[in-house]
Amino acid sequence: MSSWLIYGLGFTAQLLFSGRSLLQWIISEKNKRVLTPVLFWKLSLIASVLLFIYGYLRNDFAIMLGQMLTYFIYIRNMHLQNQWLKFPKIIRWFLYFFPIIILYVGYNNEVYDRALLFNNEEIPSWLLVLGITAQIVFTLRFVYQWFYSEKHRESTLPLGFWILSLIGALLIIIYAIIRRDPVLLLGHLLGLFLYIRNVLIIKAEKRASLDLL
């Protein structure tokens, strides 16, 4: 596949991720508290599918791992917002099995060499470790968010989510600079501002609550 098409796929995914974050930020600024609209999770799921394919075509295990870890958390949040069952059943089943399908088809048609998963000449071992660490930290934000939301029985983005987002994004930016990956770099540079702003909104909300007391 043309490198332009591959990068186009990656940039489309990042635009969707950025779009969901901008939407969440605008709504939160308007209401003076951090809110998570349903569209945030829908855009997240679509973008995750595209970025998973991008990572697959780039032979980049770190990118694929990051999407695999968050993919089903997006689905769970749509469950918590009572939106998942509104999708047609065939689409729900396809989304459930999509990551497994693409890996199975790739391996069994010899499109994707297993050795490339961990032995890509363009990604030395130390850089792969950095990329995986960055993706794990960045992904832990959604694991934290998932546990928090399950505990409170509502889909929300707490302070810990944004702090982990900041740390993870900084690590991914370092990885992207070394890897020379414009898709990851541009996507996470924009995210830094939004993560910092959400931290400030939450702190302002807490101060306002204390003042009322």
Buried (B, 14 or more C-beta within 10 A) or exposed (E): EEEEEBBBBBBBBBBBBBBBBEBBBEBBBEEEBBBBBBBBBBBBBBBBBBBBBBBBBBBBBBBBBBBBBBBBBBBBBBEBBEBBEEBEEEEBEEBEEBBEEBBEEBEEEEEBEEEBBEEBEEBEEEBBEBBBBBBBBBBBBBBBBBEBBEEEEEBBBBBBBBBBBBBBBBBBBBBBEBBEBEBBBBBBEBBBEBBEBBBEBBEEBEEEEEEEE
